[in-house]
Amino acid sequence: MRHLSVPSKETSLWREKLASEGWLAEGCGIHNLGEMRGLALNSKAPIRIADFEIMELDPILSGPKHWTEHLNPDLFLLHENEWPMSHDQIGDVIIVKVPEVLINYHTEIGAAMLQQHSNARVVCADNGVKGEFRVRDLTIISHNHSATTRTKVKESGSTFWVDPGQAYYSPRLANERIGTVECAKNLSSKLGRKISVCDPYAGVGPALMALNGLQDSIKEIFASDLNPKAAELLSLNLPDHWTACRDARNLANEFPECCDLLLVNLPHNSISHLPDLLGLLRKGHEVVIRGWAILALDSLSQAEIEIRAILSECEILSLTIEANRSYSPNDTYACIEAHIVR
């Protein structure tokens, strides 16, 4: 295709001029030619334009903007308003909820998504959350290379293993984990030494990965999860720290007074589990409990009363409950932070 070579500083000027004359080819990108730029011309453009060189270059064409554009047009039109418009991508694994009416088109959906997303390896249909550990039930519908949902993700500068088909992980909680890093730094600064952290509901360890990189603030990490598949990945992600498959409520018997910072991320049961976890915290100086709970918006004050009762034998330096983000129309995913002395 013919392209007009124009000075890079005049690209916008000449693009507007060509468009106004009806000579600009639509849907084509701009070639970078060093100090010059190549603008695609259509068949109406003359053989000479000013004194600029006209050269033959392959057109830069924009690709499909949505995976459905890779479907057979007749098939797309047959279910035009039923194709899923959104999906999740964790590492190189795509997770999509497929409506029941499209259940026979798994192959077509998977192939089209892999065409659209060059950085994806596996496409899975999401059948909902199931089982004791509330993990997504995934069906692999298309894949390149290995057909596994185990993948690596990068978050806040750390790279670690996850498996959305075996253990819970949500990239949407990254901001909460950044808050944990700041909390750890502040506590280390207050105590004037490196601190120890315990996460009895660690999953695959996303909240601990960024902490693991704080060599000036973190001394040791104790991490466990009741899900054996999560604990397996946890050991891969934190090979230099203690990790295990454990019931969090029994952990204080094994590691009494082991930590300065306690993370409690079991949103439906965080508050009710607190009495069994207090023994993990060290005595005689400020320690921090940082937890998360799903609470009714109108019950935050009641939750504070309940937590204060649980901590009644401790000196409470501060206690905050913040409604961080919506969980449902009436519920919030709240962050709880208690600074106490046992």
One Martini backbone bead per residue (centre of mass of N, CA, C, O) as a GRO file, in nm:
protein
  342
    1MET     BB    1   0.099   0.035   0.019
    2ARG     BB    2   0.063   0.363   0.009
    3HIS     BB    3   0.296   0.611   0.150
    4LEU     BB    4   0.338   0.908   0.327
    5SER     BB    5   0.628   1.097   0.386
    6VAL     BB    6   0.658   1.261   0.701
    7PRO     BB    7   0.721   1.462   0.937
    8SER     BB    8   0.677   1.395   1.264
    9LYS     BB    9   0.584   1.696   1.348
   10GLU     BB   10   0.350   1.673   1.093
   11THR     BB   11   0.145   1.440   1.123
   12SER     BB   12  -0.126   1.573   1.206
   13LEU     BB   13  -0.148   1.772   0.976
   14TRP     BB   14  -0.143   1.555   0.738
   15ARG     BB   15  -0.374   1.381   0.833
   16GLU     BB   16  -0.592   1.602   0.808
   17LYS     BB   17  -0.545   1.671   0.510
   18LEU     BB   18  -0.599   1.389   0.389
   19ALA     BB   19  -0.886   1.363   0.506
   20SER     BB   20  -1.008   1.620   0.370
   21GLU     BB   21  -0.935   1.499   0.070
   22GLY     BB   22  -0.979   1.172   0.075
   23TRP     BB   23  -0.670   1.007   0.109
   24LEU     BB   24  -0.717   0.842   0.364
   25ALA     BB   25  -0.666   0.548   0.507
   26GLU     BB   26  -0.863   0.338   0.675
   27GLY     BB   27  -0.746   0.154   0.957
   28CYS     BB   28  -0.449   0.272   0.975
   29GLY     BB   29  -0.141   0.292   1.066
   30ILE     BB   30   0.171   0.434   1.175
   31HIS     BB   31   0.480   0.473   1.053
   32ASN     BB   32   0.809   0.431   1.171
   33LEU     BB   33   1.086   0.642   1.010
   34GLY     BB   34   1.199   0.803   1.237
   35GLU     BB   35   1.180   1.129   1.124
   36MET     BB   36   0.946   0.977   0.994
   37ARG     BB   37   0.608   0.926   0.855
   38GLY     BB   38   0.362   0.680   0.759
   39LEU     BB   39   0.083   0.744   0.546
   40ALA     BB   40  -0.200   0.608   0.442
   41LEU     BB   41  -0.326   0.549   0.115
   42ASN     BB   42  -0.560   0.575  -0.114
   43SER     BB   43  -0.684   0.550  -0.441
   44LYS     BB   44  -0.739   0.878  -0.457
   45ALA     BB   45  -0.460   0.944  -0.446
   46PRO     BB   46  -0.208   1.091  -0.569
   47ILE     BB   47   0.124   1.061  -0.701
   48ARG     BB   48   0.146   1.360  -0.578
   49ILE     BB   49   0.264   1.521  -0.261
   50ALA     BB   50   0.418   1.755  -0.292
   51ASP     BB   51   0.765   1.659  -0.186
   52PHE     BB   52   0.691   1.378  -0.102
   53GLU     BB   53   0.735   1.059  -0.035
   54ILE     BB   54   0.624   0.761  -0.201
   55MET     BB   55   0.558   0.442  -0.047
   56GLU     BB   56   0.590   0.095  -0.009
   57LEU     BB   57   0.376  -0.055   0.244
   58ASP     BB   58   0.269  -0.224   0.495
   59PRO     BB   59  -0.008  -0.235   0.657
   60ILE     BB   60  -0.147  -0.115   0.962
   61LEU     BB   61  -0.363  -0.327   1.126
   62SER     BB   62  -0.629  -0.354   1.311
   63GLY     BB   63  -0.757  -0.558   1.524
   64PRO     BB   64  -0.955  -0.713   1.704
   65LYS     BB   65  -1.143  -0.601   1.999
   66HIS     BB   66  -1.290  -0.888   2.012
   67TRP     BB   67  -1.327  -1.227   2.035
   68THR     BB   68  -1.599  -1.246   1.861
   69GLU     BB   69  -1.451  -1.171   1.581
   70HIS     BB   70  -1.350  -1.488   1.551
   71LEU     BB   71  -1.614  -1.575   1.475
   72ASN     BB   72  -1.850  -1.698   1.309
   73PRO     BB   73  -2.083  -1.493   1.184
   74ASP     BB   74  -2.329  -1.686   1.198
   75LEU     BB   75  -2.287  -1.768   1.494
   76PHE     BB   76  -2.296  -1.490   1.621
   77LEU     BB   77  -2.589  -1.413   1.521
   78LEU     BB   78  -2.743  -1.649   1.663
   79HIS     BB   79  -2.600  -1.518   1.960
   80GLU     BB   80  -2.547  -1.204   1.987
   81ASN     BB   81  -2.664  -1.154   2.310
   82GLU     BB   82  -2.487  -1.415   2.464
   83TRP     BB   83  -2.207  -1.340   2.468
   84PRO     BB   84  -1.941  -1.300   2.654
   85MET     BB   85  -1.790  -0.977   2.749
   86SER     BB   86  -1.638  -1.113   2.994
   87HIS     BB   87  -1.329  -1.165   3.192
   88ASP     BB   88  -1.071  -1.351   3.336
   89GLN     BB   89  -0.711  -1.296   3.412
   90ILE     BB   90  -0.467  -1.542   3.524
   91GLY     BB   91  -0.214  -1.492   3.385
   92ASP     BB   92  -0.257  -1.755   3.132
   93VAL     BB   93  -0.563  -1.758   3.247
   94ILE     BB   94  -0.887  -1.800   3.132
   95ILE     BB   95  -1.208  -1.684   3.269
   96VAL     BB   96  -1.543  -1.804   3.182
   97LYS     BB   97  -1.885  -1.743   3.157
   98VAL     BB   98  -2.111  -1.983   3.030
   99PRO     BB   99  -2.389  -2.003   2.894
  100GLU     BB  100  -2.609  -2.255   2.850
  101VAL     BB  101  -2.675  -2.189   2.544
  102LEU     BB  102  -2.333  -2.223   2.489
  103ILE     BB  103  -2.224  -2.516   2.569
  104ASN     BB  104  -2.163  -2.620   2.256
  105TYR     BB  105  -1.922  -2.369   2.223
  106HIS     BB  106  -1.645  -2.408   2.365
  107THR     BB  107  -1.442  -2.436   2.132
  108GLU     BB  108  -1.496  -2.161   1.996
  109ILE     BB  109  -1.439  -1.982   2.240
  110GLY     BB  110  -1.149  -2.072   2.305
  111ALA     BB  111  -1.019  -2.013   2.026
  112ALA     BB  112  -1.093  -1.710   2.013
  113MET     BB  113  -0.944  -1.620   2.272
  114LEU     BB  114  -0.657  -1.711   2.184
  115GLN     BB  115  -0.646  -1.524   1.939
  116GLN     BB  116  -0.680  -1.251   2.100
  117HIS     BB  117  -0.481  -1.377   2.338
  118SER     BB  118  -0.141  -1.416   2.325
  119ASN     BB  119  -0.094  -1.448   2.660
  120ALA     BB  120  -0.253  -1.711   2.638
  121ARG     BB  121  -0.310  -2.076   2.723
  122VAL     BB  122  -0.591  -2.084   2.884
  123VAL     BB  123  -0.939  -2.192   2.877
  124CYS     BB  124  -1.214  -2.141   3.111
  125ALA     BB  125  -1.491  -2.267   3.258
  126ASP     BB  126  -1.722  -2.132   3.489
  127ASN     BB  127  -1.904  -2.331   3.750
  128GLY     BB  128  -1.825  -2.222   4.013
  129VAL     BB  129  -1.839  -2.249   4.357
  130LYS     BB  130  -1.675  -2.521   4.540
  131GLY     BB  131  -1.656  -2.673   4.825
  132GLU     BB  132  -1.480  -2.645   5.118
  133PHE     BB  133  -1.273  -2.413   4.972
  134ARG     BB  134  -1.406  -2.233   4.760
  135VAL     BB  135  -1.355  -2.327   4.454
  136ARG     BB  136  -1.319  -2.319   4.135
  137ASP     BB  137  -1.499  -2.469   3.873
  138LEU     BB  138  -1.303  -2.594   3.608
  139THR     BB  139  -1.310  -2.596   3.242
  140ILE     BB  140  -1.124  -2.696   2.988
  141ILE     BB  141  -1.162  -2.564   2.638
  142SER     BB  142  -0.861  -2.447   2.590
  143HIS     BB  143  -0.517  -2.491   2.449
  144ASN     BB  144  -0.173  -2.426   2.494
  145HIS     BB  145   0.004  -2.672   2.550
  146SER     BB  146  -0.052  -2.684   2.866
  147ALA     BB  147  -0.320  -2.844   3.069
  148THR     BB  148  -0.318  -2.597   3.308
  149THR     BB  149  -0.395  -2.378   3.597
  150ARG     BB  150  -0.110  -2.332   3.646
  151THR     BB  151   0.039  -2.012   3.743
  152LYS     BB  152   0.185  -1.698   3.691
  153VAL     BB  153   0.219  -1.399   3.887
  154LYS     BB  154   0.213  -1.035   3.908
  155GLU     BB  155   0.274  -0.843   4.221
  156SER     BB  156   0.431  -0.585   4.339
  157GLY     BB  157   0.708  -0.730   4.212
  158SER     BB  158   0.587  -1.020   4.242
  159THR     BB  159   0.640  -1.373   4.182
  160PHE     BB  160   0.378  -1.632   4.157
  161TRP     BB  161   0.192  -1.906   4.242
  162VAL     BB  162  -0.111  -2.029   4.088
  163ASP     BB  163  -0.459  -2.194   4.119
  164PRO     BB  164  -0.788  -2.144   4.043
  165GLY     BB  165  -0.863  -2.472   4.060
  166GLN     BB  166  -0.736  -2.506   4.382
  167ALA     BB  167  -0.710  -2.190   4.472
  168TYR     BB  168  -0.751  -1.899   4.616
  169TYR     BB  169  -0.754  -1.597   4.399
  170SER     BB  170  -0.726  -1.225   4.404
  171PRO     BB  171  -0.638  -0.936   4.229
  172ARG     BB  172  -0.847  -0.731   4.378
  173LEU     BB  173  -0.658  -0.735   4.661
  174ALA     BB  174  -0.397  -0.561   4.622
  175ASN     BB  175  -0.451  -0.306   4.797
  176GLU     BB  176  -0.463  -0.455   5.069
  177ARG     BB  177  -0.164  -0.558   5.047
  178ILE     BB  178  -0.032  -0.281   5.048
  179GLY     BB  179  -0.133  -0.207   5.334
  180THR     BB  180   0.035  -0.431   5.475
  181VAL     BB  181   0.312  -0.319   5.413
  182GLU     BB  182   0.280  -0.052   5.569
  183CYS     BB  183   0.219  -0.179   5.840
  184ALA     BB  184   0.490  -0.333   5.872
  185LYS     BB  185   0.679  -0.090   5.856
  186ASN     BB  186   0.562   0.067   6.098
  187LEU     BB  187   0.610  -0.151   6.315
  188SER     BB  188   0.914  -0.178   6.279
  189SER     BB  189   0.975   0.118   6.351
  190LYS     BB  190   0.853   0.119   6.639
  191LEU     BB  191   1.034  -0.136   6.743
  192GLY     BB  192   1.331  -0.135   6.609
  193ARG     BB  193   1.269  -0.396   6.421
  194LYS     BB  194   1.220  -0.689   6.315
  195ILE     BB  195   0.946  -0.883   6.208
  196SER     BB  196   0.678  -1.106   6.265
  197VAL     BB  197   0.468  -1.322   6.060
  198CYS     BB  198   0.116  -1.430   6.050
  199ASP     BB  199  -0.068  -1.664   5.816
  200PRO     BB  200  -0.337  -1.890   5.854
  201TYR     BB  201  -0.481  -1.777   5.557
  202ALA     BB  202  -0.279  -1.770   5.290
  203GLY     BB  203  -0.291  -1.969   5.079
  204VAL     BB  204  -0.048  -1.886   4.833
  205GLY     BB  205   0.068  -1.585   4.950
  206PRO     BB  206   0.007  -1.279   4.850
  207ALA     BB  207   0.046  -1.112   5.125
  208LEU     BB  208   0.364  -1.220   5.154
  209MET     BB  209   0.541  -1.147   4.906
  210ALA     BB  210   0.604  -0.846   4.967
  211LEU     BB  211   0.715  -0.898   5.255
  212ASN     BB  212   0.957  -1.080   5.168
  213GLY     BB  213   1.109  -0.810   5.044
  214LEU     BB  214   1.144  -0.691   5.349
  215GLN     BB  215   1.452  -0.699   5.480
  216ASP     BB  216   1.423  -0.450   5.699
  217SER     BB  217   1.134  -0.574   5.842
  218ILE     BB  218   1.161  -0.894   5.795
  219LYS     BB  219   1.229  -1.202   5.949
  220GLU     BB  220   0.953  -1.385   5.971
  221ILE     BB  221   0.738  -1.657   5.845
  222PHE     BB  222   0.399  -1.773   5.905
  223ALA     BB  223   0.235  -2.028   5.699
  224SER     BB  224  -0.113  -2.124   5.630
  225ASP     BB  225  -0.345  -2.395   5.521
  226LEU     BB  226  -0.619  -2.613   5.481
  227ASN     BB  227  -0.544  -2.631   5.188
  228PRO     BB  228  -0.330  -2.845   5.033
  229LYS     BB  229  -0.296  -2.698   4.758
  230ALA     BB  230  -0.218  -2.425   4.876
  231ALA     BB  231   0.024  -2.526   5.050
  232GLU     BB  232   0.196  -2.616   4.810
  233LEU     BB  233   0.227  -2.330   4.684
  234LEU     BB  234   0.335  -2.189   4.934
  235SER     BB  235   0.609  -2.346   4.937
  236LEU     BB  236   0.701  -2.230   4.660
  237ASN     BB  237   0.677  -1.914   4.738
  238LEU     BB  238   0.810  -1.988   5.054
  239PRO     BB  239   1.100  -2.154   5.101
  240ASP     BB  240   1.226  -1.969   5.363
  241HIS     BB  241   0.963  -2.059   5.518
  242TRP     BB  242   0.704  -2.139   5.716
  243THR     BB  243   0.499  -2.412   5.596
  244ALA     BB  244   0.146  -2.533   5.597
  245CYS     BB  245  -0.105  -2.769   5.680
  246ARG     BB  246  -0.360  -2.601   5.872
  247ASP     BB  247  -0.540  -2.531   6.153
  248ALA     BB  248  -0.564  -2.221   6.280
  249ARG     BB  249  -0.690  -2.294   6.572
  250ASN     BB  250  -0.403  -2.470   6.643
  251LEU     BB  251  -0.139  -2.290   6.606
  252ALA     BB  252  -0.079  -2.176   6.899
  253ASN     BB  253   0.028  -2.454   7.008
  254GLU     BB  254   0.284  -2.459   6.809
  255PHE     BB  255   0.312  -2.110   6.798
  256PRO     BB  256   0.368  -1.936   7.047
  257GLU     BB  257   0.439  -1.618   7.024
  258CYS     BB  258   0.544  -1.558   6.695
  259CYS     BB  259   0.411  -1.259   6.655
  260ASP     BB  260   0.342  -0.909   6.548
  261LEU     BB  261   0.182  -0.997   6.282
  262LEU     BB  262  -0.167  -1.056   6.212
  263LEU     BB  263  -0.341  -1.243   5.970
  264VAL     BB  264  -0.710  -1.225   5.884
  265ASN     BB  265  -0.843  -1.421   5.599
  266LEU     BB  266  -1.185  -1.500   5.679
  267PRO     BB  267  -1.452  -1.329   5.604
  268HIS     BB  268  -1.686  -1.518   5.747
  269ASN     BB  269  -1.472  -1.583   6.029
  270SER     BB  270  -1.268  -1.384   6.159
  271ILE     BB  271  -1.399  -1.308   6.435
  272SER     BB  272  -1.462  -1.601   6.550
  273HIS     BB  273  -1.138  -1.681   6.540
  274LEU     BB  274  -0.976  -1.489   6.730
  275PRO     BB  275  -0.950  -1.644   7.007
  276ASP     BB  276  -0.752  -1.870   6.868
  277LEU     BB  277  -0.515  -1.641   6.776
  278LEU     BB  278  -0.388  -1.470   7.011
  279GLY     BB  279  -0.146  -1.673   7.087
  280LEU     BB  280   0.045  -1.569   6.843
  281LEU     BB  281   0.101  -1.323   7.007
  282ARG     BB  282   0.295  -1.110   7.149
  283LYS     BB  283   0.432  -0.984   7.448
  284GLY     BB  284   0.486  -0.642   7.586
  285HIS     BB  285   0.389  -0.518   7.302
  286GLU     BB  286   0.321  -0.400   7.010
  287VAL     BB  287   0.052  -0.526   6.811
  288VAL     BB  288  -0.101  -0.670   6.504
  289ILE     BB  289  -0.428  -0.680   6.360
  290ARG     BB  290  -0.505  -0.794   6.023
  291GLY     BB  291  -0.831  -0.786   5.876
  292TRP     BB  292  -1.117  -0.960   5.717
  293ALA     BB  293  -1.471  -0.874   5.649
  294ILE     BB  294  -1.804  -0.965   5.605
  295LEU     BB  295  -2.036  -0.692   5.631
  296ALA     BB  296  -2.284  -0.523   5.733
  297LEU     BB  297  -2.333  -0.191   5.704
  298ASP     BB  298  -2.516  -0.190   5.988
  299SER     BB  299  -2.264  -0.364   6.169
  300LEU     BB  300  -1.996  -0.217   6.253
  301SER     BB  301  -2.047  -0.144   6.551
  302GLN     BB  302  -2.099  -0.437   6.643
  303ALA     BB  303  -1.821  -0.547   6.561
  304GLU     BB  304  -1.659  -0.371   6.757
  305ILE     BB  305  -1.780  -0.484   7.015
  306GLU     BB  306  -1.692  -0.777   6.967
  307ILE     BB  307  -1.384  -0.725   6.949
  308ARG     BB  308  -1.348  -0.589   7.226
  309ALA     BB  309  -1.433  -0.841   7.384
  310ILE     BB  310  -1.203  -1.027   7.283
  311LEU     BB  311  -0.984  -0.782   7.382
  312SER     BB  312  -1.026  -0.730   7.700
  313GLU     BB  313  -0.721  -0.837   7.797
  314CYS     BB  314  -0.630  -0.595   7.633
  315GLU     BB  315  -0.455  -0.329   7.505
  316ILE     BB  316  -0.617  -0.075   7.325
  317LEU     BB  317  -0.488   0.153   7.102
  318SER     BB  318  -0.644   0.054   6.831
  319LEU     BB  319  -0.960   0.062   6.624
  320THR     BB  320  -1.046  -0.039   6.289
  321ILE     BB  321  -1.334  -0.009   6.051
  322GLU     BB  322  -1.333  -0.054   5.697
  323ALA     BB  323  -1.519   0.016   5.410
  324ASN     BB  324  -1.374  -0.067   5.117
  325ARG     BB  325  -1.588  -0.269   4.965
  326SER     BB  326  -1.814  -0.414   4.775
  327TYR     BB  327  -2.013  -0.723   4.796
  328SER     BB  328  -2.301  -0.600   4.830
  329PRO     BB  329  -2.564  -0.400   4.873
  330ASN     BB  330  -2.534  -0.470   5.213
  331ASP     BB  331  -2.222  -0.537   5.183
  332THR     BB  332  -1.883  -0.550   5.314
  333TYR     BB  333  -1.533  -0.524   5.267
  334ALA     BB  334  -1.354  -0.529   5.560
  335CYS     BB  335  -1.108  -0.353   5.747
  336ILE     BB  336  -0.910  -0.474   6.021
  337GLU     BB  337  -0.741  -0.276   6.286
  338ALA     BB  338  -0.529  -0.383   6.563
  339HIS     BB  339  -0.376  -0.219   6.838
  340ILE     BB  340  -0.186  -0.403   7.080
  341VAL     BB  341  -0.147  -0.530   7.426
  342ARG     BB  342  -0.081  -0.837   7.604
   0.00000   0.00000   0.00000
